[in-house]
Amino acid sequence: MNTSLQASSQDQLIESAFGHPLPELHRAAAVGQAAPALFRAMELRAFLAVTESHVDRVRDRMHQATHPGRDRNELDADDFRMDVQWMEAVLSSRTEIITALTRLLSSMPSREATLPSRLQAAPTASPKANTAKSAARSRHP
């Protein structure tokens, strides 16, 4: 399935942050009419959708293997160990992707402070602000 059509757990947060429905955001990113933040958000969203589909697949495989009607003679500890390792890896990836997406979205200006179209680039920091940050860093090693 195409990740642009596959749901993710963060879709509502992305729509809220950019102020447009997901299909419209995806379309803007796909045709190159989006700000860098939207490109990054849509890329992270695609990774998240794939990761969450793997979580579902491993979970379903483990549930099927442990179904009460399943023959106990078919159970294989090596298969379970591999599924647990895969689940740990995919859950770790999901957490990291959500963290990156949350940081990206929280670094964006509020919707009220931006231009009418959220698909345009966010304003950059002023040189004065960059100088203040540099000076603060030099005082505190």
SEKELO-362370 format. One record per atom (N, C-alpha, C): chain; residue in three letters; x, z, y; atom name; residue number from 1. Coordinates in steps of 0.1 Angstrom, whole numbers, plus 5000, padded with zeros to 4 digits. Example, Ala and Ser with C-alpha at 12.3 -4.5 7.8 and 13.67 -1.06 7.14 Angstrom:
% SEKELO-362370
<atom "A", "ALA", <5132, 5078, 4943>, "N", 1>
<atom "A", "ALA", <5123, 5078, 4955>, "CA", 1>
<atom "A", "ALA", <5132, 5078, 4967>, "C", 1>
<atom "A", "SER", <5128, 5071, 4978>, "N", 2>
<atom "A", "SER", <5137, 5071, 4989>, "CA", 2>
<atom "A", "SER", <5129, 5079, 5000>, "C", 2>
//
This chain:
% SEKELO-362370
<atom "A", "MET", <5008, 5000, 4988>, "N", 1>
<atom "A", "MET", <5000, 5000, 5000>, "CA", 1>
<atom "A", "MET", <5009, 5000, 5012>, "C", 1>
<atom "A", "ASN", <5005, 4993, 5022>, "N", 2>
<atom "A", "ASN", <5012, 4992, 5035>, "CA", 2>
<atom "A", "ASN", <5011, 5006, 5042>, "C", 2>
<atom "A", "THR", <5023, 5011, 5046>, "N", 3>
<atom "A", "THR", <5023, 5024, 5052>, "CA", 3>
<atom "A", "THR", <5015, 5025, 5066>, "C", 3>
<atom "A", "SER", <5013, 5013, 5072>, "N", 4>
<atom "A", "SER", <5006, 5013, 5084>, "CA", 4>
<atom "A", "SER", <4991, 5016, 5082>, "C", 4>
<atom "A", "LEU", <4986, 5014, 5070>, "N", 5>
<atom "A", "LEU", <4972, 5017, 5066>, "CA", 5>
<atom "A", "LEU", <4971, 5030, 5058>, "C", 5>
<atom "A", "GLN", <4982, 5035, 5053>, "N", 6>
<atom "A", "GLN", <4981, 5047, 5045>, "CA", 6>
<atom "A", "GLN", <4981, 5059, 5054>, "C", 6>
<atom "A", "ALA", <4972, 5068, 5052>, "N", 7>
<atom "A", "ALA", <4970, 5080, 5060>, "CA", 7>
<atom "A", "ALA", <4982, 5090, 5059>, "C", 7>
<atom "A", "SER", <4984, 5097, 5069>, "N", 8>
<atom "A", "SER", <4994, 5108, 5069>, "CA", 8>
<atom "A", "SER", <4988, 5120, 5074>, "C", 8>
<atom "A", "SER", <4994, 5132, 5072>, "N", 9>
<atom "A", "SER", <4988, 5144, 5076>, "CA", 9>
<atom "A", "SER", <4990, 5146, 5091>, "C", 9>
<atom "A", "GLN", <4998, 5138, 5098>, "N", 10>
<atom "A", "GLN", <5000, 5140, 5112>, "CA", 10>
<atom "A", "GLN", <4994, 5129, 5121>, "C", 10>
<atom "A", "ASP", <4985, 5121, 5115>, "N", 11>
<atom "A", "ASP", <4979, 5110, 5123>, "CA", 11>
<atom "A", "ASP", <4971, 5115, 5135>, "C", 11>
<atom "A", "GLN", <4963, 5125, 5134>, "N", 12>
<atom "A", "GLN", <4956, 5130, 5145>, "CA", 12>
<atom "A", "GLN", <4965, 5135, 5156>, "C", 12>
<atom "A", "LEU", <4976, 5141, 5153>, "N", 13>
<atom "A", "LEU", <4985, 5146, 5163>, "CA", 13>
<atom "A", "LEU", <4992, 5134, 5170>, "C", 13>
<atom "A", "ILE", <4995, 5124, 5163>, "N", 14>
<atom "A", "ILE", <5001, 5112, 5169>, "CA", 14>
<atom "A", "ILE", <4990, 5105, 5179>, "C", 14>
<atom "A", "GLU", <4978, 5104, 5174>, "N", 15>
<atom "A", "GLU", <4968, 5098, 5182>, "CA", 15>
<atom "A", "GLU", <4966, 5106, 5195>, "C", 15>
<atom "A", "SER", <4966, 5119, 5193>, "N", 16>
<atom "A", "SER", <4964, 5128, 5205>, "CA", 16>
<atom "A", "SER", <4975, 5127, 5215>, "C", 16>
<atom "A", "ALA", <4987, 5126, 5210>, "N", 17>
<atom "A", "ALA", <4999, 5126, 5218>, "CA", 17>
<atom "A", "ALA", <5000, 5113, 5226>, "C", 17>
<atom "A", "PHE", <4996, 5102, 5220>, "N", 18>
<atom "A", "PHE", <4997, 5089, 5227>, "CA", 18>
<atom "A", "PHE", <4984, 5084, 5233>, "C", 18>
<atom "A", "GLY", <4973, 5091, 5230>, "N", 19>
<atom "A", "GLY", <4960, 5088, 5236>, "CA", 19>
<atom "A", "GLY", <4953, 5075, 5232>, "C", 19>
<atom "A", "HIS", <4957, 5070, 5220>, "N", 20>
<atom "A", "HIS", <4951, 5058, 5215>, "CA", 20>
<atom "A", "HIS", <4949, 5059, 5200>, "C", 20>
<atom "A", "PRO", <4939, 5052, 5194>, "N", 21>
<atom "A", "PRO", <4938, 5052, 5179>, "CA", 21>
<atom "A", "PRO", <4950, 5047, 5172>, "C", 21>
<atom "A", "LEU", <4952, 5052, 5160>, "N", 22>
<atom "A", "LEU", <4964, 5048, 5153>, "CA", 22>
<atom "A", "LEU", <4965, 5032, 5151>, "C", 22>
<atom "A", "PRO", <4955, 5025, 5147>, "N", 23>
<atom "A", "PRO", <4956, 5011, 5146>, "CA", 23>
<atom "A", "PRO", <4961, 5004, 5158>, "C", 23>
<atom "A", "GLU", <4957, 5009, 5170>, "N", 24>
<atom "A", "GLU", <4961, 5003, 5183>, "CA", 24>
<atom "A", "GLU", <4976, 5006, 5185>, "C", 24>
<atom "A", "LEU", <4980, 5019, 5182>, "N", 25>
<atom "A", "LEU", <4994, 5023, 5183>, "CA", 25>
<atom "A", "LEU", <5003, 5014, 5174>, "C", 25>
<atom "A", "HIS", <4998, 5013, 5162>, "N", 26>
<atom "A", "HIS", <5006, 5005, 5152>, "CA", 26>
<atom "A", "HIS", <5008, 4990, 5157>, "C", 26>
<atom "A", "ARG", <4997, 4985, 5162>, "N", 27>
<atom "A", "ARG", <4997, 4971, 5166>, "CA", 27>
<atom "A", "ARG", <5007, 4969, 5178>, "C", 27>
<atom "A", "ALA", <5007, 4979, 5187>, "N", 28>
<atom "A", "ALA", <5016, 4978, 5199>, "CA", 28>
<atom "A", "ALA", <5030, 4979, 5194>, "C", 28>
<atom "A", "ALA", <5033, 4988, 5185>, "N", 29>
<atom "A", "ALA", <5047, 4989, 5180>, "CA", 29>
<atom "A", "ALA", <5051, 4977, 5172>, "C", 29>
<atom "A", "ALA", <5042, 4971, 5164>, "N", 30>
<atom "A", "ALA", <5045, 4960, 5156>, "CA", 30>
<atom "A", "ALA", <5048, 4947, 5164>, "C", 30>
<atom "A", "VAL", <5042, 4946, 5176>, "N", 31>
<atom "A", "VAL", <5045, 4934, 5184>, "CA", 31>
<atom "A", "VAL", <5055, 4936, 5195>, "C", 31>
<atom "A", "GLY", <5061, 4948, 5195>, "N", 32>
<atom "A", "GLY", <5072, 4951, 5204>, "CA", 32>
<atom "A", "GLY", <5067, 4955, 5218>, "C", 32>
<atom "A", "GLN", <5055, 4959, 5220>, "N", 33>
<atom "A", "GLN", <5049, 4963, 5233>, "CA", 33>
<atom "A", "GLN", <5049, 4978, 5235>, "C", 33>
<atom "A", "ALA", <5057, 4986, 5228>, "N", 34>
<atom "A", "ALA", <5056, 5000, 5228>, "CA", 34>
<atom "A", "ALA", <5069, 5006, 5234>, "C", 34>
<atom "A", "ALA", <5067, 5018, 5239>, "N", 35>
<atom "A", "ALA", <5079, 5026, 5244>, "CA", 35>
<atom "A", "ALA", <5087, 5030, 5232>, "C", 35>
<atom "A", "PRO", <5100, 5034, 5235>, "N", 36>
<atom "A", "PRO", <5108, 5038, 5224>, "CA", 36>
<atom "A", "PRO", <5102, 5050, 5216>, "C", 36>
<atom "A", "ALA", <5096, 5059, 5223>, "N", 37>
<atom "A", "ALA", <5090, 5071, 5217>, "CA", 37>
<atom "A", "ALA", <5079, 5067, 5207>, "C", 37>
<atom "A", "LEU", <5071, 5057, 5210>, "N", 38>
<atom "A", "LEU", <5061, 5053, 5201>, "CA", 38>
<atom "A", "LEU", <5067, 5046, 5189>, "C", 38>
<atom "A", "PHE", <5078, 5038, 5191>, "N", 39>
<atom "A", "PHE", <5085, 5032, 5180>, "CA", 39>
<atom "A", "PHE", <5090, 5042, 5170>, "C", 39>
<atom "A", "ARG", <5096, 5053, 5176>, "N", 40>
<atom "A", "ARG", <5101, 5063, 5167>, "CA", 40>
<atom "A", "ARG", <5090, 5071, 5160>, "C", 40>
<atom "A", "ALA", <5080, 5074, 5167>, "N", 41>
<atom "A", "ALA", <5068, 5081, 5161>, "CA", 41>
<atom "A", "ALA", <5062, 5073, 5150>, "C", 41>
<atom "A", "MET", <5061, 5060, 5152>, "N", 42>
<atom "A", "MET", <5055, 5052, 5141>, "CA", 42>
<atom "A", "MET", <5064, 5050, 5129>, "C", 42>
<atom "A", "GLU", <5077, 5050, 5132>, "N", 43>
<atom "A", "GLU", <5087, 5049, 5121>, "CA", 43>
<atom "A", "GLU", <5086, 5062, 5113>, "C", 43>
<atom "A", "LEU", <5087, 5074, 5120>, "N", 44>
<atom "A", "LEU", <5086, 5087, 5113>, "CA", 44>
<atom "A", "LEU", <5073, 5088, 5105>, "C", 44>
<atom "A", "ARG", <5062, 5083, 5111>, "N", 45>
<atom "A", "ARG", <5049, 5083, 5105>, "CA", 45>
<atom "A", "ARG", <5049, 5075, 5092>, "C", 45>
<atom "A", "ALA", <5056, 5063, 5092>, "N", 46>
<atom "A", "ALA", <5057, 5055, 5080>, "CA", 46>
<atom "A", "ALA", <5064, 5063, 5069>, "C", 46>
<atom "A", "PHE", <5076, 5069, 5073>, "N", 47>
<atom "A", "PHE", <5083, 5077, 5063>, "CA", 47>
<atom "A", "PHE", <5075, 5088, 5057>, "C", 47>
<atom "A", "LEU", <5067, 5095, 5066>, "N", 48>
<atom "A", "LEU", <5059, 5106, 5062>, "CA", 48>
<atom "A", "LEU", <5048, 5101, 5052>, "C", 48>
<atom "A", "ALA", <5042, 5090, 5055>, "N", 49>
<atom "A", "ALA", <5031, 5085, 5046>, "CA", 49>
<atom "A", "ALA", <5036, 5082, 5032>, "C", 49>
<atom "A", "VAL", <5048, 5076, 5032>, "N", 50>
<atom "A", "VAL", <5054, 5073, 5018>, "CA", 50>
<atom "A", "VAL", <5058, 5086, 5011>, "C", 50>
<atom "A", "THR", <5064, 5096, 5019>, "N", 51>
<atom "A", "THR", <5067, 5109, 5013>, "CA", 51>
<atom "A", "THR", <5055, 5116, 5008>, "C", 51>
<atom "A", "GLU", <5045, 5116, 5016>, "N", 52>
<atom "A", "GLU", <5033, 5123, 5011>, "CA", 52>
<atom "A", "GLU", <5026, 5116, 4999>, "C", 52>
<atom "A", "SER", <5027, 5103, 4998>, "N", 53>
<atom "A", "SER", <5022, 5097, 4986>, "CA", 53>
<atom "A", "SER", <5030, 5101, 4974>, "C", 53>
<atom "A", "HIS", <5043, 5103, 4975>, "N", 54>
<atom "A", "HIS", <5051, 5108, 4964>, "CA", 54>
<atom "A", "HIS", <5048, 5122, 4961>, "C", 54>
<atom "A", "VAL", <5045, 5131, 4970>, "N", 55>
<atom "A", "VAL", <5040, 5144, 4967>, "CA", 55>
<atom "A", "VAL", <5028, 5144, 4959>, "C", 55>
<atom "A", "ASP", <5018, 5135, 4963>, "N", 56>
<atom "A", "ASP", <5006, 5134, 4955>, "CA", 56>
<atom "A", "ASP", <5008, 5129, 4941>, "C", 56>
<atom "A", "ARG", <5017, 5119, 4940>, "N", 57>
<atom "A", "ARG", <5020, 5113, 4926>, "CA", 57>
<atom "A", "ARG", <5026, 5123, 4917>, "C", 57>
<atom "A", "VAL", <5036, 5131, 4922>, "N", 58>
<atom "A", "VAL", <5042, 5141, 4914>, "CA", 58>
<atom "A", "VAL", <5033, 5152, 4910>, "C", 58>
<atom "A", "ARG", <5025, 5157, 4920>, "N", 59>
<atom "A", "ARG", <5015, 5167, 4918>, "CA", 59>
<atom "A", "ARG", <5005, 5163, 4907>, "C", 59>
<atom "A", "ASP", <5000, 5150, 4908>, "N", 60>
<atom "A", "ASP", <4990, 5145, 4899>, "CA", 60>
<atom "A", "ASP", <4996, 5144, 4885>, "C", 60>
<atom "A", "ARG", <5009, 5140, 4884>, "N", 61>
<atom "A", "ARG", <5016, 5138, 4871>, "CA", 61>
<atom "A", "ARG", <5017, 5152, 4865>, "C", 61>
<atom "A", "MET", <5021, 5162, 4873>, "N", 62>
<atom "A", "MET", <5022, 5176, 4867>, "CA", 62>
<atom "A", "MET", <5009, 5181, 4863>, "C", 62>
<atom "A", "HIS", <4998, 5179, 4871>, "N", 63>
<atom "A", "HIS", <4985, 5183, 4867>, "CA", 63>
<atom "A", "HIS", <4980, 5177, 4854>, "C", 63>
<atom "A", "GLN", <4983, 5164, 4853>, "N", 64>
<atom "A", "GLN", <4979, 5156, 4841>, "CA", 64>
<atom "A", "GLN", <4986, 5162, 4829>, "C", 64>
<atom "A", "ALA", <4999, 5165, 4830>, "N", 65>
<atom "A", "ALA", <5007, 5169, 4819>, "CA", 65>
<atom "A", "ALA", <5003, 5183, 4814>, "C", 65>
<atom "A", "THR", <4997, 5191, 4824>, "N", 66>
<atom "A", "THR", <4993, 5205, 4820>, "CA", 66>
<atom "A", "THR", <4978, 5206, 4819>, "C", 66>
<atom "A", "HIS", <4971, 5195, 4818>, "N", 67>
<atom "A", "HIS", <4956, 5196, 4816>, "CA", 67>
<atom "A", "HIS", <4953, 5204, 4804>, "C", 67>
<atom "A", "PRO", <4942, 5212, 4804>, "N", 68>
<atom "A", "PRO", <4939, 5221, 4793>, "CA", 68>
<atom "A", "PRO", <4936, 5213, 4780>, "C", 68>
<atom "A", "GLY", <4931, 5200, 4781>, "N", 69>
<atom "A", "GLY", <4928, 5193, 4769>, "CA", 69>
<atom "A", "GLY", <4941, 5185, 4763>, "C", 69>
<atom "A", "ARG", <4952, 5186, 4770>, "N", 70>
<atom "A", "ARG", <4964, 5179, 4765>, "CA", 70>
<atom "A", "ARG", <4970, 5186, 4753>, "C", 70>
<atom "A", "ASP", <4975, 5178, 4744>, "N", 71>
<atom "A", "ASP", <4982, 5183, 4732>, "CA", 71>
<atom "A", "ASP", <4995, 5190, 4736>, "C", 71>
<atom "A", "ARG", <4996, 5202, 4732>, "N", 72>
<atom "A", "ARG", <5008, 5210, 4735>, "CA", 72>
<atom "A", "ARG", <5021, 5204, 4730>, "C", 72>
<atom "A", "ASN", <5020, 5197, 4719>, "N", 73>
<atom "A", "ASN", <5031, 5190, 4713>, "CA", 73>
<atom "A", "ASN", <5037, 5179, 4721>, "C", 73>
<atom "A", "GLU", <5029, 5175, 4731>, "N", 74>
<atom "A", "GLU", <5034, 5164, 4740>, "CA", 74>
<atom "A", "GLU", <5042, 5170, 4752>, "C", 74>
<atom "A", "LEU", <5042, 5183, 4754>, "N", 75>
<atom "A", "LEU", <5049, 5189, 4766>, "CA", 75>
<atom "A", "LEU", <5064, 5188, 4764>, "C", 75>
<atom "A", "ASP", <5071, 5184, 4775>, "N", 76>
<atom "A", "ASP", <5085, 5183, 4774>, "CA", 76>
<atom "A", "ASP", <5091, 5190, 4786>, "C", 76>
<atom "A", "ALA", <5099, 5200, 4784>, "N", 77>
<atom "A", "ALA", <5105, 5208, 4794>, "CA", 77>
<atom "A", "ALA", <5114, 5200, 4803>, "C", 77>
<atom "A", "ASP", <5121, 5190, 4798>, "N", 78>
<atom "A", "ASP", <5130, 5181, 4806>, "CA", 78>
<atom "A", "ASP", <5122, 5173, 4816>, "C", 78>
<atom "A", "ASP", <5110, 5169, 4812>, "N", 79>
<atom "A", "ASP", <5101, 5162, 4821>, "CA", 79>
<atom "A", "ASP", <5097, 5171, 4833>, "C", 79>
<atom "A", "PHE", <5093, 5183, 4829>, "N", 80>
<atom "A", "PHE", <5089, 5193, 4839>, "CA", 80>
<atom "A", "PHE", <5101, 5196, 4849>, "C", 80>
<atom "A", "ARG", <5113, 5198, 4844>, "N", 81>
<atom "A", "ARG", <5124, 5200, 4852>, "CA", 81>
<atom "A", "ARG", <5126, 5189, 4862>, "C", 81>
<atom "A", "MET", <5125, 5177, 4857>, "N", 82>
<atom "A", "MET", <5127, 5165, 4866>, "CA", 82>
<atom "A", "MET", <5116, 5164, 4877>, "C", 82>
<atom "A", "ASP", <5104, 5167, 4873>, "N", 83>
<atom "A", "ASP", <5093, 5167, 4882>, "CA", 83>
<atom "A", "ASP", <5095, 5178, 4893>, "C", 83>
<atom "A", "VAL", <5099, 5190, 4889>, "N", 84>
<atom "A", "VAL", <5102, 5201, 4898>, "CA", 84>
<atom "A", "VAL", <5113, 5197, 4908>, "C", 84>
<atom "A", "GLN", <5124, 5191, 4903>, "N", 85>
<atom "A", "GLN", <5134, 5186, 4912>, "CA", 85>
<atom "A", "GLN", <5129, 5176, 4922>, "C", 85>
<atom "A", "TRP", <5121, 5166, 4916>, "N", 86>
<atom "A", "TRP", <5116, 5156, 4925>, "CA", 86>
<atom "A", "TRP", <5106, 5162, 4936>, "C", 86>
<atom "A", "MET", <5098, 5172, 4931>, "N", 87>
<atom "A", "MET", <5089, 5178, 4941>, "CA", 87>
<atom "A", "MET", <5097, 5186, 4951>, "C", 87>
<atom "A", "GLU", <5107, 5193, 4948>, "N", 88>
<atom "A", "GLU", <5116, 5200, 4958>, "CA", 88>
<atom "A", "GLU", <5121, 5190, 4968>, "C", 88>
<atom "A", "ALA", <5126, 5178, 4963>, "N", 89>
<atom "A", "ALA", <5132, 5168, 4972>, "CA", 89>
<atom "A", "ALA", <5122, 5162, 4981>, "C", 89>
<atom "A", "VAL", <5111, 5159, 4976>, "N", 90>
<atom "A", "VAL", <5100, 5152, 4984>, "CA", 90>
<atom "A", "VAL", <5094, 5162, 4994>, "C", 90>
<atom "A", "LEU", <5092, 5175, 4990>, "N", 91>
<atom "A", "LEU", <5087, 5185, 5000>, "CA", 91>
<atom "A", "LEU", <5097, 5188, 5011>, "C", 91>
<atom "A", "SER", <5110, 5188, 5007>, "N", 92>
<atom "A", "SER", <5120, 5190, 5017>, "CA", 92>
<atom "A", "SER", <5120, 5178, 5027>, "C", 92>
<atom "A", "SER", <5119, 5166, 5022>, "N", 93>
<atom "A", "SER", <5119, 5155, 5031>, "CA", 93>
<atom "A", "SER", <5107, 5155, 5040>, "C", 93>
<atom "A", "ARG", <5095, 5159, 5034>, "N", 94>
<atom "A", "ARG", <5083, 5159, 5042>, "CA", 94>
<atom "A", "ARG", <5085, 5169, 5054>, "C", 94>
<atom "A", "THR", <5090, 5181, 5051>, "N", 95>
<atom "A", "THR", <5093, 5191, 5061>, "CA", 95>
<atom "A", "THR", <5102, 5186, 5072>, "C", 95>
<atom "A", "GLU", <5112, 5179, 5068>, "N", 96>
<atom "A", "GLU", <5122, 5174, 5078>, "CA", 96>
<atom "A", "GLU", <5116, 5163, 5087>, "C", 96>
<atom "A", "ILE", <5107, 5154, 5081>, "N", 97>
<atom "A", "ILE", <5101, 5144, 5088>, "CA", 97>
<atom "A", "ILE", <5091, 5150, 5098>, "C", 97>
<atom "A", "ILE", <5083, 5160, 5094>, "N", 98>
<atom "A", "ILE", <5073, 5166, 5103>, "CA", 98>
<atom "A", "ILE", <5080, 5173, 5114>, "C", 98>
<atom "A", "THR", <5092, 5180, 5111>, "N", 99>
<atom "A", "THR", <5100, 5186, 5121>, "CA", 99>
<atom "A", "THR", <5104, 5176, 5132>, "C", 99>
<atom "A", "ALA", <5110, 5165, 5127>, "N", 100>
<atom "A", "ALA", <5114, 5155, 5136>, "CA", 100>
<atom "A", "ALA", <5103, 5149, 5145>, "C", 100>
<atom "A", "LEU", <5092, 5146, 5139>, "N", 101>
<atom "A", "LEU", <5080, 5141, 5146>, "CA", 101>
<atom "A", "LEU", <5075, 5151, 5156>, "C", 101>
<atom "A", "THR", <5074, 5164, 5152>, "N", 102>
<atom "A", "THR", <5070, 5174, 5161>, "CA", 102>
<atom "A", "THR", <5079, 5175, 5173>, "C", 102>
<atom "A", "ARG", <5092, 5175, 5171>, "N", 103>
<atom "A", "ARG", <5102, 5175, 5182>, "CA", 103>
<atom "A", "ARG", <5100, 5163, 5191>, "C", 103>
<atom "A", "LEU", <5098, 5152, 5186>, "N", 104>
<atom "A", "LEU", <5096, 5140, 5194>, "CA", 104>
<atom "A", "LEU", <5084, 5141, 5202>, "C", 104>
<atom "A", "LEU", <5073, 5145, 5196>, "N", 105>
<atom "A", "LEU", <5060, 5146, 5204>, "CA", 105>
<atom "A", "LEU", <5060, 5157, 5214>, "C", 105>
<atom "A", "SER", <5067, 5168, 5211>, "N", 106>
<atom "A", "SER", <5068, 5179, 5221>, "CA", 106>
<atom "A", "SER", <5077, 5176, 5232>, "C", 106>
<atom "A", "SER", <5086, 5167, 5231>, "N", 107>
<atom "A", "SER", <5095, 5163, 5241>, "CA", 107>
<atom "A", "SER", <5089, 5153, 5251>, "C", 107>
<atom "A", "MET", <5077, 5148, 5248>, "N", 108>
<atom "A", "MET", <5071, 5139, 5257>, "CA", 108>
<atom "A", "MET", <5063, 5146, 5268>, "C", 108>
<atom "A", "PRO", <5062, 5140, 5279>, "N", 109>
<atom "A", "PRO", <5054, 5146, 5290>, "CA", 109>
<atom "A", "PRO", <5040, 5147, 5286>, "C", 109>
<atom "A", "SER", <5033, 5156, 5293>, "N", 110>
<atom "A", "SER", <5018, 5158, 5290>, "CA", 110>
<atom "A", "SER", <5011, 5145, 5294>, "C", 110>
<atom "A", "ARG", <4999, 5143, 5288>, "N", 111>
<atom "A", "ARG", <4992, 5131, 5290>, "CA", 111>
<atom "A", "ARG", <4988, 5130, 5305>, "C", 111>
<atom "A", "GLU", <4985, 5141, 5312>, "N", 112>
<atom "A", "GLU", <4981, 5141, 5326>, "CA", 112>
<atom "A", "GLU", <4993, 5136, 5335>, "C", 112>
<atom "A", "ALA", <5005, 5139, 5330>, "N", 113>
<atom "A", "ALA", <5017, 5136, 5339>, "CA", 113>
<atom "A", "ALA", <5022, 5122, 5337>, "C", 113>
<atom "A", "THR", <5016, 5114, 5328>, "N", 114>
<atom "A", "THR", <5022, 5101, 5325>, "CA", 114>
<atom "A", "THR", <5014, 5090, 5332>, "C", 114>
<atom "A", "LEU", <5019, 5078, 5331>, "N", 115>
<atom "A", "LEU", <5011, 5066, 5336>, "CA", 115>
<atom "A", "LEU", <4999, 5065, 5328>, "C", 115>
<atom "A", "PRO", <4989, 5057, 5333>, "N", 116>
<atom "A", "PRO", <4976, 5055, 5326>, "CA", 116>
<atom "A", "PRO", <4978, 5050, 5312>, "C", 116>
<atom "A", "SER", <4987, 5042, 5310>, "N", 117>
<atom "A", "SER", <4989, 5036, 5296>, "CA", 117>
<atom "A", "SER", <5000, 5044, 5289>, "C", 117>
<atom "A", "ARG", <4996, 5051, 5278>, "N", 118>
<atom "A", "ARG", <5006, 5059, 5270>, "CA", 118>
<atom "A", "ARG", <5016, 5050, 5263>, "C", 118>
<atom "A", "LEU", <5013, 5037, 5263>, "N", 119>
<atom "A", "LEU", <5022, 5028, 5256>, "CA", 119>
<atom "A", "LEU", <5034, 5024, 5264>, "C", 119>
<atom "A", "GLN", <5035, 5028, 5276>, "N", 120>
<atom "A", "GLN", <5046, 5025, 5285>, "CA", 120>
<atom "A", "GLN", <5057, 5036, 5283>, "C", 120>
<atom "A", "ALA", <5069, 5033, 5287>, "N", 121>
<atom "A", "ALA", <5080, 5043, 5286>, "CA", 121>
<atom "A", "ALA", <5078, 5055, 5294>, "C", 121>
<atom "A", "ALA", <5082, 5067, 5289>, "N", 122>
<atom "A", "ALA", <5081, 5079, 5296>, "CA", 122>
<atom "A", "ALA", <5092, 5079, 5307>, "C", 122>
<atom "A", "PRO", <5090, 5086, 5318>, "N", 123>
<atom "A", "PRO", <5100, 5087, 5328>, "CA", 123>
<atom "A", "PRO", <5112, 5094, 5323>, "C", 123>
<atom "A", "THR", <5124, 5091, 5328>, "N", 124>
<atom "A", "THR", <5136, 5098, 5324>, "CA", 124>
<atom "A", "THR", <5139, 5109, 5334>, "C", 124>
<atom "A", "ALA", <5148, 5118, 5330>, "N", 125>
<atom "A", "ALA", <5152, 5129, 5338>, "CA", 125>
<atom "A", "ALA", <5159, 5125, 5350>, "C", 125>
<atom "A", "SER", <5159, 5132, 5361>, "N", 126>
<atom "A", "SER", <5166, 5128, 5373>, "CA", 126>
<atom "A", "SER", <5181, 5132, 5372>, "C", 126>
<atom "A", "PRO", <5189, 5125, 5379>, "N", 127>
<atom "A", "PRO", <5204, 5128, 5378>, "CA", 127>
<atom "A", "PRO", <5206, 5143, 5382>, "C", 127>
<atom "A", "LYS", <5199, 5148, 5391>, "N", 128>
<atom "A", "LYS", <5200, 5162, 5396>, "CA", 128>
<atom "A", "LYS", <5198, 5172, 5384>, "C", 128>
<atom "A", "ALA", <5188, 5169, 5376>, "N", 129>
<atom "A", "ALA", <5185, 5178, 5364>, "CA", 129>
<atom "A", "ALA", <5197, 5177, 5354>, "C", 129>
<atom "A", "ASN", <5202, 5165, 5352>, "N", 130>
<atom "A", "ASN", <5213, 5163, 5343>, "CA", 130>
<atom "A", "ASN", <5226, 5171, 5348>, "C", 130>
<atom "A", "THR", <5228, 5171, 5361>, "N", 131>
<atom "A", "THR", <5239, 5178, 5367>, "CA", 131>
<atom "A", "THR", <5237, 5193, 5365>, "C", 131>
<atom "A", "ALA", <5225, 5198, 5367>, "N", 132>
<atom "A", "ALA", <5223, 5212, 5365>, "CA", 132>
<atom "A", "ALA", <5225, 5216, 5350>, "C", 132>
<atom "A", "LYS", <5221, 5208, 5341>, "N", 133>
<atom "A", "LYS", <5223, 5211, 5327>, "CA", 133>
<atom "A", "LYS", <5238, 5211, 5324>, "C", 133>
<atom "A", "SER", <5246, 5202, 5329>, "N", 134>
<atom "A", "SER", <5260, 5201, 5327>, "CA", 134>
<atom "A", "SER", <5267, 5213, 5332>, "C", 134>
<atom "A", "ALA", <5263, 5217, 5344>, "N", 135>
<atom "A", "ALA", <5269, 5229, 5351>, "CA", 135>
<atom "A", "ALA", <5266, 5241, 5343>, "C", 135>
<atom "A", "ALA", <5254, 5243, 5338>, "N", 136>
<atom "A", "ALA", <5251, 5254, 5330>, "CA", 136>
<atom "A", "ALA", <5259, 5255, 5317>, "C", 136>
<atom "A", "ARG", <5261, 5243, 5311>, "N", 137>
<atom "A", "ARG", <5269, 5243, 5298>, "CA", 137>
<atom "A", "ARG", <5283, 5247, 5301>, "C", 137>
<atom "A", "SER", <5289, 5242, 5312>, "N", 138>
<atom "A", "SER", <5303, 5245, 5315>, "CA", 138>
<atom "A", "SER", <5305, 5260, 5318>, "C", 138>
<atom "A", "ARG", <5295, 5267, 5323>, "N", 139>
<atom "A", "ARG", <5297, 5281, 5325>, "CA", 139>
<atom "A", "ARG", <5295, 5289, 5312>, "C", 139>
<atom "A", "HIS", <5289, 5284, 5302>, "N", 140>
<atom "A", "HIS", <5286, 5292, 5290>, "CA", 140>
<atom "A", "HIS", <5292, 5284, 5278>, "C", 140>
<atom "A", "PRO", <5304, 5288, 5274>, "N", 141>
<atom "A", "PRO", <5311, 5280, 5263>, "CA", 141>
<atom "A", "PRO", <5304, 5281, 5250>, "C", 141>
//
